[in-house]
Amino acid sequence: MPKPRRRRPARRRDQPFQPLRTLAQIFVLQTTFYLVAVLLILFTAVVAGQPFSPDLVFSWRSVRGDTTVGWTLGLVWLLTGLFMVIAQTVIITRSKLVLDFTATLHFIHFLVVSLWEHEIPRGMLWWALQGVSFLGMTALSTWACRWRELRPMTFGLGTGDYELVERRGGVEEIGLVSGDPEREGEGGGGRAGGGAV
């Protein structure tokens, strides 16, 4: 008699390792990174009257300290990092994952640049730029994700704010302040509810 096959338990959505979701997030972040970089570099090249080429995006040789174009590209890459802070806040949403995704983003960029040039980048300004970009993106994205995680939640209670309503016999009551001026004349001076704390 054959043994009954054991079924694996269904994966819950709150389990931390979801490889397809993680790969999709990496793909979206990397695509956003290069899309923003191409748009900003294209805009900068048009304004400066320089011809646009893929080397401006994928070559480490373009980021040089002895030319105006090199310094401008460095500033554009830092601006791209600021746009990526917004993207990471929207896509990742978890502050503890920011360091991993930022490191992955920069490592993939390092691989793309190395493959494009057929050598490991040797420019000190390029490496310094990557370090500043990595540290800035990590710090700002962590802060933004934490700010988003720690925002107060509303549970369908309206748009009012809670404040101390009054003291009754030594007991403080907290109530929801109504934003409706017509209700201010009704009992409680515009405050709805009120429970002892």
C-alpha positions, -999 to 999 in steps of 0.1 A, spaced: 0 0 0 15 33 -10 22 59 16 1 90 15 20 120 2 26 147 27 15 181 15 37 210 23 19 237 43 8 267 24 32 297 27 18 326 46 21 361 32 39 374 63 68 350 59 100 370 53 114 352 23 95 357 -9 120 353 -37 98 363 -66 86 394 -49 122 403 -39 134 398 -75 105 419 -88 114 447 -64 150 446 -74 140 447 -111 117 476 -106 143 496 -85 171 489 -110 149 499 -139 138 531 -121 174 539 -113 185 537 -149 153 554 -163 158 584 -139 195 585 -147 190 585 -184 163 612 -182 184 635 -160 216 629 -180 197 634 -213 182 667 -200 216 679 -187 233 670 -220 207 689 -240 209 719 -218 247 719 -219 247 714 -257 266 681 -254 258 651 -275 242 623 -255 257 588 -256 252 557 -235 288 561 -222 275 590 -201 253 565 -182 273 533 -183 309 543 -184 330 552 -153 353 572 -175 327 600 -180 327 608 -143 360 627 -141 373 654 -118 392 674 -145 362 683 -167 330 702 -162 310 674 -178 325 649 -152 315 671 -122 281 677 -137 276 639 -142 286 634 -106 259 658 -94 233 642 -117 241 608 -102 237 622 -67 203 637 -78 194 603 -92 201 589 -57 176 614 -42 150 602 -66 158 566 -56 150 575 -20 114 582 -31 113 550 -51 127 529 -23 102 545 2 73 536 -22 85 501 -34 103 487 -3 84 504 25 103 485 52 132 503 68 151 472 77 153 462 40 168 495 27 204 486 33 201 453 14 183 469 -16 207 498 -18 237 475 -17 221 453 -44 213 484 -66 249 497 -64 264 462 -69 244 456 -100 254 491 -112 290 482 -106 286 450 -126 269 468 -155 296 495 -156 323 468 -154 308 448 -183 303 479 -204 339 490 -201 353 454 -199 373 463 -168 368 472 -131 363 510 -126 395 527 -117 384 564 -113 386 576 -77 358 602 -83 335 573 -96 342 553 -64 338 583 -41 305 591 -59 293 555 -54 302 556 -17 284 590 -11 254 578 -32 253 545 -12 255 562 22 231 590 13 205 566 -2 207 543 28 204 570 54 176 590 37 156 559 26 158 544 61 146 577 76 118 580 50 107 544 55 107 547 92 87 580 90 62 561 68 61 531 92 55 553 123 28 576 109 -4 575 129 -30 552 115 -66 562 110 -93 536 115 -122 554 98 -126 579 126 -126 609 103 -101 636 98 -102 652 133 -74 652 158 -75 639 193 -69 663 222 -74 665 259 -111 675 263 -115 683 300 -110 670 335 -139 656 354 -131 648 390 -94 642 383 -101 620 352 -88 632 319 -109 626 289 -97 625 253 -120 632 225 -119 636 187 -119 673 177 -144 679 150 -134 700 120 -170 709 113 -179 745 126 -216 737 127 -211 710 153 -192 733 177 -224 746 192 -236 710 200 -227 694 233 -191 690 241 -180 722 222 -173 705 189 -158 674 204 -173 640 195 -170 611 218 -148 612 248 -137 583 269 -119 583 301 -83 575 299 
